[in-house]
Amino acid sequence: MPELPEVETIARALAPGLVGRTILGVDAPDPTVLAGPRTRAAFAKVATGRTITAVTRRAKLLLVNLSPHPEAPDASPALLAFHLRMTGRFHIARADGPVPERARLLVRLSGDGTLVFSDLRRFGTARALFPEALARWDFYASLGPEPWDMTPEAFTAALSRRGTRIKAALLDQTLIAGISNIYADESLFAAGVHPETPCRAVAPQKREALLAAVKDVLARAIAAGGSTIRDYRTPDGVEGGFQNAFSVYGKAGEPCPACGGTLVSVKVAGRTSTFCPRCQK
């Protein structure tokens, strides 16, 4: 499932081809992609006629920010929010080309282009929202801070209130946004923290080291274009490269890159967690 680095990479890749273009129309070959109380017509009504002003990210959501509608009396901006889930992909196609296979949403753009959202396993969703609806969306409102907005003091305080294991806390999107299995394992290894350690038992200096590791791992993953395990590709069809730099993720049974011991795996919060028993006491 695409995590923060993959969605950030997609947002940066799409922005040059989308910002400044006006949405001419929307079609949903697979209307189940539309989340919330939105029909095809309602989704298109919100989006059509607006100009794309930015392509951003919040947690693991891709956000396409739209200008106020030129004919709307209230001049309210809007946005499109995409959740890629497991296999969601984007690319910009020619407007007169064939409908791409697996396409679930087509956003026709000025300047002879179509933003295509395709999704092999059909778990991804798209929403057309006004700002007030975004604020009322329970999932969005529940998201914790972005990793780079989290201070060591806030991170330490948040962990001290939790009785869960530290790996489960990192996966909790209400604590810190955007992290899932890959980057949790890599961050815990970098900080020397065992994934099953109760949050309250992690020493304060280790908590600070863990937050620093999270930020460093995510930054390096973004620089590498994300991680491709199976399905993820950039809008240009390019695989990410950070999987070539994994220290522990998916490497149970292999030697630890730090001490040479054998990496092992356990289940934490329903997810396989790989770690080094020597380096992560």
Backbone bond lengths (Angstrom), bond angles and torsions (degrees), N, CA, C in turn:
res aa  C-N    CA-C-N  psi(-1)  N-CA   C-N-CA  omega(-1)  CA-C   N-CA-C  phi
1 M - - - 1.461 - - 1.525 109.05 -
2 P 1.339 117.79 128.58 1.464 119.05 178.97 1.531 111.41 -57.18
3 E 1.332 114.78 133.09 1.452 121.71 178.27 1.521 108.59 -108.83
4 L 1.312 116.16 -168.26 1.465 120.54 -174.81 1.535 112.86 -51.83
5 P 1.340 120.51 -50.10 1.470 118.62 -177.48 1.522 114.13 -61.48
6 E 1.330 116.55 -37.23 1.465 118.76 -179.67 1.527 111.30 -68.67
7 V 1.323 117.39 -43.35 1.470 119.72 -179.46 1.523 110.26 -68.93
8 E 1.323 117.45 -36.62 1.467 120.24 176.04 1.524 110.76 -63.26
9 T 1.310 116.83 -41.54 1.463 121.04 177.69 1.522 110.93 -61.73
10 I 1.334 116.74 -43.48 1.465 120.78 179.43 1.517 110.69 -63.75
11 A 1.330 117.33 -43.90 1.464 120.56 -179.96 1.520 110.88 -60.14
12 R 1.312 117.18 -44.92 1.472 120.55 -179.32 1.524 111.45 -66.08
13 A 1.334 116.52 -35.23 1.462 119.57 -179.46 1.527 112.03 -73.43
14 L 1.331 117.43 -34.89 1.463 120.44 -178.27 1.530 113.08 -77.47
15 A 1.313 117.02 -32.16 1.460 120.57 -171.28 1.533 113.93 -53.09
16 P 1.333 120.40 -48.35 1.472 118.82 -178.58 1.524 114.33 -59.64
17 G 1.333 116.71 -30.35 1.463 119.85 -178.85 1.511 114.71 -90.17
18 L 1.345 117.23 -8.93 1.463 119.73 -176.35 1.526 114.07 -113.83
19 V 1.320 117.54 -38.75 1.464 119.87 -173.97 1.528 110.33 -62.76
20 G 1.315 115.49 130.18 1.463 121.97 -178.63 1.516 113.76 95.92
21 R 1.311 117.89 -10.87 1.455 120.43 178.50 1.531 110.42 -89.12
22 T 1.307 115.42 148.65 1.461 121.89 178.84 1.522 109.65 -100.28
23 I 1.323 115.93 139.14 1.465 120.71 177.91 1.525 108.96 -79.52
24 L 1.319 116.36 120.80 1.464 122.18 -177.79 1.526 112.52 -93.86
25 G 1.304 116.85 -21.67 1.454 120.11 -179.29 1.518 110.26 177.04
26 V 1.306 115.89 165.70 1.463 122.23 -178.33 1.520 108.54 -137.15
27 D 1.328 115.88 139.31 1.460 120.22 172.60 1.518 108.05 -134.66
28 A 1.308 115.81 146.34 1.466 121.53 179.41 1.517 109.02 -122.83
29 P 1.344 118.71 89.69 1.468 119.91 176.38 1.523 112.48 -55.48
30 D 1.327 116.32 -29.10 1.464 121.19 175.04 1.528 107.55 -121.99
31 P 1.322 118.48 92.62 1.465 120.71 -174.25 1.518 114.47 -64.99
32 T 1.335 118.27 -12.24 1.461 118.68 177.34 1.522 111.93 -68.42
33 V 1.324 118.01 -10.93 1.465 121.03 176.50 1.524 111.67 -68.53
34 L 1.341 116.76 -23.16 1.459 121.01 -175.12 1.521 109.64 -79.20
35 A 1.323 115.85 117.10 1.460 121.09 -178.25 1.519 110.09 -96.72
36 G 1.331 115.35 154.82 1.455 118.99 -179.14 1.519 110.49 78.63
37 P 1.330 117.38 -176.07 1.469 121.29 -177.25 1.522 111.43 -79.59
38 R 1.346 117.22 63.92 1.459 120.96 -178.02 1.518 110.92 -125.78
39 T 1.310 117.89 120.51 1.449 122.07 168.71 1.524 107.62 -85.05
40 R 1.334 115.91 172.28 1.467 118.96 176.61 1.527 110.69 -57.01
41 A 1.321 115.63 -43.85 1.470 119.77 -177.53 1.518 111.25 -65.37
42 A 1.338 116.97 -41.46 1.458 120.16 -179.17 1.521 111.24 -67.37
43 F 1.334 117.00 -41.03 1.457 121.37 177.99 1.524 109.99 -61.59
44 A 1.333 115.55 -46.57 1.464 119.91 -179.46 1.525 111.68 -64.43
45 K 1.321 117.08 -35.60 1.460 120.05 -179.33 1.518 111.65 -64.11
46 V 1.329 116.85 -38.98 1.464 120.36 178.46 1.526 110.74 -67.06
47 A 1.334 117.02 -41.38 1.467 120.69 -170.35 1.524 114.32 -87.67
48 T 1.316 118.15 -38.21 1.461 121.58 -170.36 1.528 112.00 -65.66
49 G 1.324 114.84 135.87 1.463 121.32 178.16 1.516 113.60 91.86
50 R 1.297 117.90 -6.83 1.464 121.32 -179.61 1.533 110.50 -97.20
51 T 1.326 114.85 152.79 1.456 121.55 179.33 1.523 109.68 -100.59
52 I 1.313 116.06 138.12 1.459 121.28 178.78 1.525 109.04 -74.61
53 T 1.328 116.44 123.28 1.467 121.39 -176.88 1.524 112.60 -103.95
54 A 1.319 118.69 -22.90 1.463 120.98 -179.77 1.523 108.77 -166.05
55 V 1.319 115.57 155.62 1.465 122.35 171.26 1.522 106.05 -124.22
56 T 1.314 116.78 116.25 1.457 121.27 -172.60 1.528 109.95 -131.22
57 R 1.319 114.58 -172.21 1.453 121.30 -179.42 1.520 109.39 -142.06
58 R 1.334 116.80 145.05 1.457 123.02 169.28 1.511 106.43 -136.36
59 A 1.349 116.41 118.35 1.458 121.09 -173.69 1.531 108.27 55.98
60 K 1.333 117.60 -120.93 1.469 120.80 179.24 1.529 111.49 -106.70
61 L 1.322 117.27 19.40 1.458 122.61 177.45 1.519 110.24 -97.59
62 L 1.332 116.71 138.09 1.457 121.61 170.83 1.528 107.81 -95.26
63 L 1.323 117.03 127.28 1.456 122.26 -176.42 1.525 110.27 -116.45
64 V 1.329 116.59 127.20 1.465 122.76 175.16 1.520 106.54 -108.91
65 N 1.329 116.45 107.76 1.459 121.69 -177.40 1.525 110.69 -82.75
66 L 1.327 115.45 135.97 1.463 121.70 -175.18 1.518 110.75 -120.01
67 S 1.323 115.70 146.13 1.459 121.80 178.98 1.525 110.73 -71.62
68 P 1.331 117.93 164.95 1.464 119.70 168.99 1.525 109.97 -57.64
69 H 1.326 116.04 148.72 1.463 119.65 177.84 1.526 108.65 -72.42
70 P 1.335 118.21 133.26 1.467 120.08 -176.76 1.521 114.26 -61.74
71 E 1.344 117.30 -21.29 1.463 119.76 -178.90 1.528 112.87 -107.53
72 A 1.338 117.39 3.20 1.462 120.15 -178.37 1.521 110.22 -83.06
73 P 1.321 118.03 133.52 1.459 120.06 -177.57 1.522 113.68 -68.67
74 D 1.358 117.87 -28.87 1.461 119.00 -175.93 1.520 113.33 -91.16
75 A 1.343 117.45 -6.96 1.464 122.71 177.24 1.526 111.92 52.15
76 S 1.323 116.89 41.73 1.460 120.77 -179.30 1.527 109.98 -88.00
77 P 1.335 118.71 133.97 1.463 119.95 173.03 1.522 109.98 -71.79
78 A 1.308 116.03 173.54 1.459 121.71 178.07 1.516 107.90 -147.81
79 L 1.317 116.17 177.95 1.462 119.47 176.40 1.518 110.38 -156.13
80 L 1.317 114.74 158.51 1.453 122.73 172.02 1.520 107.27 -108.51
81 A 1.321 117.21 130.42 1.461 122.15 -179.74 1.521 108.89 -117.17
82 F 1.321 116.24 122.60 1.463 122.19 -178.70 1.522 109.48 -114.49
83 H 1.324 115.43 132.11 1.451 121.46 170.88 1.521 106.64 -110.18
84 L 1.336 117.25 114.73 1.459 120.88 -172.60 1.528 112.72 -74.27
85 R 1.338 116.75 -23.03 1.462 121.18 -174.91 1.530 110.44 53.91
86 M 1.341 117.96 -125.01 1.468 119.56 -172.15 1.522 113.63 -91.65
87 T 1.331 117.85 -40.89 1.469 119.50 -169.67 1.527 113.19 -130.87
88 G 1.328 118.03 17.64 1.459 119.60 179.54 1.524 111.72 -67.01
89 R 1.326 116.07 137.36 1.470 121.99 179.31 1.524 110.34 -138.03
90 F 1.335 115.40 155.95 1.463 121.64 176.82 1.521 109.27 -127.49
91 H 1.325 114.87 147.99 1.461 120.51 162.50 1.514 108.27 -157.51
92 I 1.307 115.97 162.33 1.466 121.69 178.50 1.521 107.42 -104.40
93 A 1.326 116.11 117.97 1.464 122.37 -176.68 1.521 110.10 -109.19
94 R 1.312 116.23 165.54 1.463 121.19 173.94 1.520 109.24 -68.83
95 A 1.314 116.07 140.58 1.464 120.38 -176.36 1.523 111.96 -64.86
96 D 1.341 117.90 -30.53 1.460 120.13 -176.78 1.525 112.79 -94.53
97 G 1.334 117.35 8.83 1.450 120.26 -179.85 1.519 111.17 -83.28
98 P 1.318 117.23 173.16 1.469 121.00 178.47 1.526 110.50 -69.08
99 V 1.328 115.69 155.55 1.457 120.02 176.35 1.525 108.48 -66.41
100 P 1.319 117.43 121.87 1.468 119.26 -176.71 1.524 111.65 -63.33
101 E 1.337 115.18 148.55 1.454 120.72 176.47 1.516 109.89 -62.46
102 R 1.315 116.80 141.62 1.467 124.60 179.91 1.514 113.15 70.57
103 A 1.332 118.46 9.38 1.466 120.46 179.03 1.523 110.06 -65.80
104 R 1.328 116.63 131.11 1.457 121.00 178.68 1.523 111.43 -111.60
105 L 1.344 117.00 -26.83 1.462 120.58 178.90 1.521 108.84 -145.15
106 L 1.328 115.78 134.65 1.458 122.36 179.04 1.524 108.48 -122.96
107 V 1.315 116.41 123.31 1.466 122.04 178.98 1.523 107.14 -113.63
108 R 1.333 116.86 105.75 1.462 121.41 -177.65 1.526 109.72 -78.18
109 L 1.340 115.03 135.09 1.459 121.53 -171.55 1.520 111.21 -121.57
110 S 1.307 115.71 154.25 1.453 120.25 170.09 1.526 108.78 -63.83
111 G 1.315 115.83 154.95 1.460 119.24 179.28 1.515 113.78 80.73
112 D 1.349 117.33 26.56 1.460 122.41 173.10 1.526 111.95 61.45
113 G 1.310 116.49 62.88 1.455 119.19 176.75 1.518 111.63 -155.83
114 T 1.317 116.20 158.96 1.458 122.69 176.36 1.514 108.74 -137.16
115 L 1.322 115.84 127.07 1.459 120.19 172.47 1.520 107.15 -81.33
116 V 1.323 116.05 120.84 1.461 122.23 -176.63 1.527 109.12 -108.97
117 F 1.334 115.42 125.77 1.459 120.73 171.50 1.518 106.76 -109.04
118 S 1.327 116.31 112.95 1.460 121.65 178.81 1.521 108.55 -115.09
119 D 1.335 115.26 160.30 1.462 118.02 -170.19 1.521 108.59 -163.65
120 L 1.327 116.77 101.34 1.457 122.17 -174.81 1.524 112.13 -57.76
121 R 1.340 117.15 -45.09 1.461 119.52 -174.32 1.530 112.90 -95.70
122 R 1.310 117.84 -4.01 1.461 124.21 170.18 1.536 113.05 64.21
123 F 1.337 116.82 34.35 1.459 120.39 175.46 1.529 111.69 -97.36
124 G 1.335 117.73 -17.24 1.458 121.64 -176.70 1.517 112.06 -69.79
125 T 1.339 115.66 158.72 1.463 120.76 -178.80 1.523 110.43 -137.24
126 A 1.330 114.96 159.10 1.458 122.30 176.20 1.524 108.94 -135.30
127 R 1.317 115.95 140.06 1.461 121.60 178.01 1.517 109.32 -131.04
128 A 1.328 116.70 143.32 1.465 123.23 170.51 1.523 106.88 -109.56
129 L 1.325 116.39 120.20 1.459 120.36 -168.42 1.519 112.33 -133.83
130 F 1.320 114.87 148.19 1.453 121.31 164.53 1.524 108.10 -94.30
131 P 1.321 119.36 159.93 1.472 120.65 -175.73 1.523 114.05 -53.66
132 E 1.321 117.42 -39.40 1.466 118.73 -177.86 1.528 111.25 -68.02
133 A 1.338 117.30 -33.23 1.462 120.40 177.38 1.526 110.78 -71.09
134 L 1.323 116.58 -36.15 1.461 120.33 176.39 1.524 110.22 -60.70
135 A 1.313 117.11 -42.71 1.465 121.30 179.92 1.523 111.58 -65.43
136 R 1.336 117.46 -28.12 1.470 120.79 -179.64 1.525 113.22 -87.73
137 W 1.316 117.42 -9.64 1.461 121.62 -179.02 1.525 108.45 -70.94
138 D 1.320 116.69 113.65 1.460 121.30 -173.04 1.524 112.10 -56.89
139 F 1.312 117.42 -44.27 1.459 120.54 -178.33 1.524 110.91 -60.65
140 Y 1.313 116.62 -46.98 1.466 120.63 -177.93 1.529 110.63 -65.34
141 A 1.329 115.66 -42.80 1.462 120.05 -178.27 1.519 112.31 -66.19
142 S 1.336 117.15 -25.58 1.466 120.61 -176.73 1.520 113.55 -83.90
143 L 1.322 117.98 -9.79 1.461 120.49 -174.75 1.527 111.34 -64.37
144 G 1.310 115.28 138.05 1.456 120.99 175.99 1.516 111.24 -77.29
145 P 1.323 117.56 -177.29 1.464 121.09 -179.40 1.526 112.04 -63.98
146 E 1.321 115.59 153.65 1.452 120.08 168.55 1.531 108.03 -64.72
147 P 1.335 118.08 148.92 1.470 119.33 -177.33 1.527 113.91 -53.23
148 W 1.329 117.22 -39.28 1.464 119.43 -177.48 1.527 112.62 -76.89
149 D 1.317 116.78 -12.07 1.463 120.86 175.64 1.529 112.20 -93.80
150 M 1.321 116.96 -8.37 1.461 121.49 -178.76 1.526 109.67 -85.25
151 T 1.322 116.82 123.24 1.454 121.17 177.68 1.521 110.00 -85.85
152 P 1.343 118.19 156.20 1.462 119.53 176.25 1.525 112.44 -56.71
153 E 1.336 116.80 -37.71 1.462 120.36 -179.73 1.526 111.11 -64.96
154 A 1.325 116.36 -44.08 1.467 119.80 179.95 1.523 111.24 -67.40
155 F 1.320 116.94 -39.11 1.466 121.19 179.79 1.530 110.00 -65.28
156 T 1.321 116.11 -45.42 1.465 120.38 179.27 1.523 111.05 -62.21
157 A 1.331 116.54 -42.95 1.467 120.11 179.86 1.526 111.00 -65.12
158 A 1.325 117.37 -40.58 1.466 120.78 -179.13 1.521 110.90 -64.37
159 L 1.322 117.39 -41.33 1.463 120.39 -179.91 1.522 111.74 -68.95
160 S 1.319 116.43 -33.65 1.469 119.28 -177.85 1.522 112.19 -66.40
161 R 1.330 117.20 -18.91 1.464 121.00 -179.24 1.526 112.50 -93.56
162 R 1.329 117.52 0.32 1.460 120.14 -173.44 1.521 111.60 -113.45
163 G 1.309 115.44 137.27 1.449 120.81 176.82 1.513 113.28 -98.35
164 T 1.336 117.83 0.96 1.460 121.70 -179.45 1.519 110.95 -76.36
165 R 1.322 116.28 169.66 1.460 121.43 174.97 1.530 109.25 -74.49
166 I 1.315 115.73 152.34 1.465 120.56 -171.11 1.530 112.26 -63.87
167 K 1.330 117.45 -35.89 1.478 118.72 177.88 1.526 110.30 -63.15
168 A 1.326 117.33 -42.41 1.460 120.55 178.69 1.519 110.69 -62.72
169 A 1.333 117.39 -37.10 1.466 120.55 179.36 1.525 111.29 -64.75
170 L 1.324 117.19 -40.40 1.468 119.98 179.54 1.530 111.57 -65.50
171 L 1.323 116.79 -29.54 1.468 120.54 179.18 1.525 112.17 -81.25
172 D 1.312 117.41 -11.82 1.463 122.58 -177.83 1.530 109.27 -78.18
173 Q 1.335 116.01 109.41 1.460 120.48 -175.50 1.531 113.35 -68.64
174 T 1.330 117.27 -13.48 1.462 119.45 176.79 1.525 111.61 -83.00
175 L 1.324 117.19 -16.45 1.462 121.00 177.19 1.522 111.23 -86.90
176 I 1.320 115.53 -52.77 1.465 122.38 178.91 1.529 106.71 -148.53
177 A 1.295 117.68 134.60 1.466 121.47 -167.17 1.525 112.46 -92.76
178 G 1.341 115.77 139.60 1.451 121.26 166.85 1.505 116.86 103.55
179 I 1.344 118.00 -9.08 1.466 120.66 -174.52 1.528 109.69 -96.13
180 S 1.323 115.87 135.90 1.458 121.22 171.47 1.516 108.52 -130.80
181 N 1.320 116.56 -152.63 1.457 120.56 -165.25 1.524 114.61 -62.91
182 I 1.323 116.52 -47.29 1.465 119.71 -174.87 1.521 110.91 -58.10
183 Y 1.318 116.08 -54.73 1.459 119.90 -170.45 1.519 112.26 -79.52
184 A 1.330 117.20 -20.43 1.463 119.48 171.20 1.531 109.88 -67.10
185 D 1.330 117.69 -48.33 1.461 120.82 179.37 1.528 111.26 -60.53
186 E 1.314 116.75 -45.84 1.463 119.96 -177.97 1.529 111.86 -65.45
187 S 1.324 116.70 -37.69 1.472 120.50 -179.78 1.523 111.27 -70.34
188 L 1.325 116.80 -41.98 1.466 120.15 179.36 1.525 110.65 -62.98
189 F 1.314 117.14 -39.40 1.461 119.74 177.27 1.524 110.94 -65.04
190 A 1.318 116.73 -45.34 1.468 120.40 -178.87 1.518 111.74 -61.01
191 A 1.340 116.90 -32.80 1.463 120.98 -178.89 1.526 112.63 -91.01
192 G 1.332 117.96 -7.48 1.460 120.87 -179.15 1.509 113.71 70.60
193 V 1.343 116.31 38.48 1.470 121.44 -178.22 1.523 109.23 -115.75
194 H 1.313 116.83 129.15 1.466 122.14 178.35 1.532 108.80 -70.26
195 P 1.339 118.73 135.05 1.473 120.46 -175.63 1.518 114.36 -64.38
196 E 1.343 117.66 -21.95 1.462 120.17 -178.24 1.530 112.97 -93.11
197 T 1.304 118.51 1.84 1.459 120.67 -179.97 1.526 110.35 -64.95
198 P 1.333 118.30 129.18 1.472 119.02 174.06 1.529 110.25 -59.42
199 C 1.317 116.65 141.90 1.471 120.43 -177.39 1.524 112.09 -53.17
200 R 1.332 116.03 -43.30 1.467 119.37 -176.02 1.518 112.37 -68.45
201 A 1.344 116.70 -18.64 1.460 120.26 -178.75 1.527 112.92 -89.72
202 V 1.320 117.86 -6.44 1.460 120.76 177.98 1.526 108.08 -77.99
203 A 1.312 116.76 121.66 1.463 121.11 -178.03 1.520 110.79 -60.52
204 P 1.354 117.49 148.88 1.467 120.15 -178.42 1.523 113.67 -53.16
205 Q 1.342 117.70 -41.68 1.466 119.00 -179.52 1.524 111.71 -67.33
206 K 1.356 115.34 -30.75 1.459 118.70 176.58 1.528 111.45 -72.23
207 R 1.325 116.53 -32.86 1.462 119.70 177.07 1.528 110.20 -64.05
208 E 1.329 115.65 -43.43 1.467 119.37 178.32 1.530 110.44 -64.62
209 A 1.327 116.01 -40.59 1.465 119.43 178.37 1.522 111.05 -63.86
210 L 1.328 116.63 -36.46 1.463 120.57 -179.86 1.518 110.90 -67.59
211 L 1.316 117.68 -44.23 1.458 119.55 178.30 1.526 110.84 -61.92
212 A 1.317 116.75 -41.78 1.464 120.08 177.51 1.524 110.80 -62.62
213 A 1.332 116.33 -38.55 1.463 120.27 178.58 1.523 111.37 -66.21
214 V 1.333 116.96 -41.15 1.466 121.03 177.06 1.528 110.10 -56.62
215 K 1.311 116.92 -49.00 1.468 120.68 -178.15 1.522 111.14 -64.12
216 D 1.331 116.75 -41.01 1.465 120.22 -178.98 1.526 111.26 -67.84
217 V 1.330 117.12 -45.67 1.461 120.73 -179.34 1.524 110.75 -62.15
218 L 1.331 117.10 -44.90 1.462 119.97 -179.75 1.527 111.22 -64.12
219 A 1.334 117.04 -40.89 1.462 120.24 179.74 1.527 110.77 -63.14
220 R 1.321 116.65 -42.15 1.473 119.65 179.12 1.523 111.37 -67.64
221 A 1.333 116.19 -35.63 1.467 119.28 178.27 1.526 111.27 -67.01
222 I 1.325 116.68 -40.56 1.468 119.73 177.30 1.525 110.15 -62.58
223 A 1.342 116.44 -43.49 1.462 120.35 179.52 1.522 111.80 -60.70
224 A 1.344 116.16 -29.11 1.471 120.79 179.91 1.521 112.65 -89.75
225 G 1.338 117.62 0.74 1.460 120.14 179.46 1.504 114.18 82.65
226 G 1.351 117.27 19.40 1.454 120.49 179.91 1.519 112.05 87.43
227 S 1.333 115.39 -171.60 1.466 122.01 -177.00 1.518 109.83 -122.19
228 T 1.303 116.88 129.11 1.461 121.71 175.28 1.521 109.14 -105.86
229 I 1.324 116.19 110.99 1.454 121.48 175.07 1.526 109.22 -97.15
230 R 1.334 115.75 -42.60 1.466 119.56 -179.61 1.527 111.22 -143.89
231 D 1.338 117.61 -64.33 1.470 120.16 -167.71 1.528 114.79 -103.62
232 Y 1.313 118.17 -26.27 1.463 119.86 -170.63 1.527 112.34 -61.90
233 R 1.341 115.35 133.31 1.457 123.51 171.88 1.524 108.33 -141.20
234 T 1.329 116.90 153.71 1.459 120.78 172.54 1.524 108.84 -73.43
235 P 1.345 118.86 169.24 1.471 119.77 176.99 1.526 113.62 -59.19
236 D 1.338 117.59 -19.82 1.466 120.97 176.62 1.518 112.27 -88.91
237 G 1.343 116.69 4.34 1.449 120.18 179.07 1.515 114.73 82.49
238 V 1.333 117.03 13.84 1.465 122.00 -176.34 1.529 110.04 -93.68
239 E 1.327 116.62 139.46 1.451 120.86 175.03 1.528 110.74 -74.08
240 G 1.334 116.22 151.05 1.448 119.70 170.72 1.519 110.35 -69.43
241 G 1.355 115.86 168.30 1.457 119.11 -177.38 1.509 115.14 -120.42
242 F 1.359 117.75 -4.60 1.466 118.25 -173.05 1.517 112.75 -71.87
243 Q 1.336 118.17 -19.28 1.467 119.68 177.46 1.527 111.22 -60.73
244 N 1.308 116.86 -22.52 1.466 120.18 178.54 1.525 112.05 -76.92
245 A 1.328 116.99 -9.06 1.463 121.44 -179.22 1.520 112.39 -112.74
246 F 1.338 118.35 8.02 1.462 119.62 179.41 1.528 110.81 -58.30
247 S 1.326 115.23 137.68 1.464 120.53 173.33 1.519 111.59 -89.68
248 V 1.357 116.17 -42.32 1.465 119.08 -174.89 1.521 114.52 -133.34
249 Y 1.319 118.91 -29.57 1.464 120.41 -171.49 1.534 110.83 -55.95
250 G 1.344 116.01 125.82 1.454 121.57 177.28 1.514 114.83 71.21
251 K 1.352 117.68 14.69 1.459 120.63 -173.36 1.525 113.26 -115.64
252 A 1.327 118.18 25.32 1.455 120.52 178.18 1.530 110.21 -55.78
253 G 1.333 115.17 135.10 1.462 120.56 -177.99 1.503 114.13 93.32
254 E 1.319 117.47 -13.31 1.464 121.27 178.78 1.528 109.90 -93.18
255 P 1.351 117.63 164.82 1.463 120.13 179.15 1.530 111.79 -69.75
256 C 1.330 115.12 143.26 1.460 120.22 174.35 1.523 108.75 -66.57
257 P 1.327 118.48 133.55 1.464 119.84 -179.31 1.528 113.35 -69.81
258 A 1.346 117.30 -12.96 1.464 120.05 -179.22 1.523 112.57 -96.98
259 C 1.355 117.06 -46.69 1.464 119.72 -173.39 1.516 113.90 -116.41
260 G 1.305 118.32 -12.39 1.453 121.33 -179.62 1.511 114.93 87.39
261 G 1.346 117.25 -6.09 1.454 120.20 176.59 1.519 111.20 -68.91
262 T 1.315 115.94 173.77 1.466 120.47 -176.80 1.522 110.66 -87.57
263 L 1.316 116.80 128.31 1.459 121.75 175.63 1.523 109.22 -73.24
264 V 1.316 116.73 142.88 1.461 121.99 179.76 1.523 108.96 -128.02
265 S 1.329 115.82 170.77 1.459 119.83 179.61 1.520 109.83 -135.58
266 V 1.329 114.81 149.79 1.461 123.16 174.73 1.523 107.19 -139.43
267 K 1.318 116.12 166.32 1.454 121.49 174.25 1.524 109.30 -93.76
268 V 1.321 116.27 125.45 1.459 122.08 174.63 1.521 107.41 -131.51
269 A 1.318 116.86 125.39 1.458 121.91 -178.81 1.524 111.33 54.31
270 G 1.331 115.52 36.16 1.453 120.25 177.67 1.509 114.99 78.15
271 R 1.335 118.08 3.17 1.467 121.35 -178.10 1.519 109.99 -117.99
272 T 1.315 116.89 144.25 1.451 121.38 175.92 1.523 109.43 -70.16
273 S 1.329 115.83 128.30 1.459 121.68 -178.64 1.520 108.76 -121.04
274 T 1.315 117.04 122.64 1.456 122.32 -179.11 1.523 109.20 -104.44
275 F 1.337 115.84 136.94 1.466 119.66 -176.29 1.524 109.63 -157.78
276 C 1.324 115.79 174.02 1.461 122.80 177.55 1.524 108.43 -108.42
277 P 1.340 119.01 117.09 1.450 120.92 -178.98 1.534 113.43 -62.08
278 R 1.324 117.46 -24.95 1.467 120.05 179.50 1.525 111.62 -81.37
279 C 1.327 115.88 -46.85 1.474 119.89 -175.28 1.521 112.38 -80.85
280 Q 1.330 117.19 -23.19 1.476 121.58 -177.83 1.523 107.90 -119.41
281 K 1.327 116.05 80.54 1.480 120.68 -177.98 1.526 110.36 -68.19
